[in-house]
């Protein structure tokens, strides 16, 4: 399963150069997209199965490397489905090494682990601009995204409008955040963070329970991604009834070294 980040694709800033296309006879043959997360960038794309091994995706990649789009990026990651041997070979041919592994999980039919009917420890309220500094701090701590980048994104007029942004409150304190992106019959949970100083009290489970039950009541299939080595989060999701559906591999590309070797 290819990860396309639909909410970001739908909210590109006018005139931004982040998507590259290869058309032939009016039909799309290959596609490459850049997704910026602060000082990091993720790259993914695809080529129609009938037109692979013709260098089409590599031509799009050359357009990217010939531009200045990758300058000053801390990390450049190729996002490749674990099952894609062609994708893995392509990344290796660019001397990119495996950086991390991410699991895609879907809420299964057995939701007993959510503790349905439990008294909730936390409440959820909508994000407001007054929460921006807290949001930026939590993103920096959990996802290594600079606070400056998050604050800029939160104030952007091109910010995704399909995401529902919640602040998690515990005993009168803002204790974390959680986002939901609804795409048709599917709901994706993103940016779920509990303040490190407040972990271990059941805050995360309570917040996750409320969000997932609300989405299920709307008839949605609930999904999320989690980095494989985040044992605490993985245990929480699995114990709440999320099951493994797919695996994404991330390969790190060293742009500075590639420029030196040209």
N, C-alpha and C positions, 0 to 999 in steps of 0.2 A: 504494500500500500504506500503510495507516494504522498508525502506530507506537503500540502500546497499552501497552508496558511491563508485560507480564503479571506479571512477578515482583513488581512493586510493587503491582499491583492485588490480588494474592493475599495480600499481607501487610500490608494496612491495619490500623492500630491500632483496636481496638474503640471506637466512638463518634466516630472522626475524621470531619470534614466535608471530604471531598476529591472526592467523586463526586456528580454531579447527574443526575437521570433525568427524562425526560418519558414517561409511560405514557398510553396511550389504549386503552380496551377491553381492559385487561390485557396489552397488547403494548407493548414498548419502541419509542418513535418517535425519541427523541433522547437523546444521552448526552454529558456533559462531565466530564473528569477533570483534576485538578490533581496534578502530580508535583513534589514539593519536592526540590531539590538544594541543600542549605545555604540561603543567603540568596536563591537564585534559584528560580523556579517555572516549569515548562513546562505548557502547557495544550493539550490536544487532545480531540477528540471527533468525533461523527458524527451524522448524521440519516439515517433511512431514505430511500432515493431517492424513494419515493412521497410523502413528506411534507416535502420540501424547499421553500424559499421560502414558508414559512408562519410564519416568526418563531419556530419552536420552539427552535432552538439559542440564539437571541438572548435568549429568556426565561430559559434556564438561565444564560447569561452575566450577565444582570441580577441573578440571585440571588447570583452570585459577587461582583459589584461592589457590591452593597448590603450585603454582609457585610464583615468586617474581615480576610478571608483574604489579601488582597493587600497589607496594610499592611506597611511596612518591608522590602519585597522589593527587592533590588538590581536584578534583571532579571526581567521578566515576558515570557515568550516563547510565542507561538502556534506550535505544531508542525503544519505543514500539508504534505501530500504535494505535491510539485512539479506533479503532473498535475491537481491539484484547482483548477480555475478558480473554482468557487464558494467554496472556502476562501480563496483569495487575495483575492477580491472582498470577502469578509466581513472579513478582516484589514484591508484598505485602508479599509473603511468605519469601522473603529475607529481610524483614523489610525496604524496600526502600520506600521513600515518594515522592510524586509528586513534582518535582522541577520546571518544566516549560512546556509550551505548544507551539508548533510550527505549523504554518499553511503552507501548500504546495499550492502555487498559480500557475495558468497557464494563459498565456495571451489569452484573449478571442477574439471573432470576432469583437467586438466594440472597436476600437483603437482610437476613436475620442479624448479621454482624453489625449493621448500622445501629442496632438498639432502638428499633422503632417504638415510639411511645415513651421514651425516656424523657425525663425533665431536662430541658435545655439549659446548659451552662452559659451560653452566649446568645447574643442577639445580633442580627445583621441589619445594617442601615446603608442607604445609598452613599456612594462616594460624593464628596463635594470638593471644591478647589481648596478649601481649608485643610483638607487631608493630604494635599500634594506632597508636603515635606515628609510625612510619615510614609506615604506610598513609595517615595523615592528611596528612603532609607531602607525599607524592607526589600525592595528590588535589588539594591546594592548588596545587601547582606546575603540574600538568598541566591541571586542569579548573576552576580558580578556585573551588573549594569550600572554605569556611573549615575550618580544622583542628578547631575546636570542633564544627561540624556533623557532620563525619565521625566524630569520637570519640563523639558522642552516638548516631549511627546504629549504630556498631559495638557499643555496649553495650545497644542496645534489644532487648527480648525479641521485638519484632515484625520484627526483621531477616530478610530473605529467607533461607529455608532451602534454596532450590533452586539457589542459586549456590555453585559450588565456588571457593574463594578460595586462590590460590597466591602464595607468596613466591618470587621468582626469586633464586637465589644464584649468585654468580660469584666464584671464588677465595676462598671463605670469607666473602664480604661479601653482605649483603642488597642486591641491586642493582635491584630493581623488584618489580612485582606484576602479576598477571593473573587475571581472573575468568572463569568459564564458567557460563552459566545454561542448563540443559537443560529444554527444553519439548517433550515428545513426541519426535518424530524430528529435532528441530532443536536445535542448540547455538549459543548466542550468546556471543561473546567481548566482555567489558566491562572497563573500568577498567585497560587495558593501559598500563603506564608503566615506562620504564627511567629510573633516576636520571640526571639530566642530566650529572653528573660522570663517569658511566661509559659514556656513549654512544659509538658508533663502534668497538666491539670485537666486534660480531656477537651481542651479548647478546639483543637483541630477536628476531632471526631464529631463534636457537636455542630460545628459550622458545616462540615462536609455532609452530615446527616440532613441538615435543613435544606441545603442547596440541592442535593440529589433527590430528596423526596419531593421537593417543589418541581423540579424538572420532570420527574417521572409522572407527577400528577398532571402535567401538561402534555403527557404522551410522548416525551422525548426519550431517545436513547442517549445515555450519559457516558461520556468519554473523558479521558485525561492522559497526559504523558508524564512519565517520571523517569529521571536518570537512574540507570541500573544500580549505581553504587550509593544511592540515597536510601539506605536500609530503613531508616525511621519512617520515611514517607511511604516506601514500598510496603512495609508491614501494615501501616494504617490502611492503605487502599485495599490490599488483599484481604485483610480482616473484615473490611466493610462490604465485601462481596464483589470487588472489581476483579476481572479475569483478564489474562493476557491475550491480546489479539494480534499484535504485530511487534516488530523490532526495527528500530531505526539506528543506523550507524552514522557517526560523525567523524569525518577525516579532516585533520588539520593541514592546511596548505600554507607554506611559508612563502609569502609574496616577495619579501626582500631578497631571499636567497634565489628565487626564481628569476628576478630581475638581474641579479649579479651574473647568473649563468647564461644569460641570453647571448 
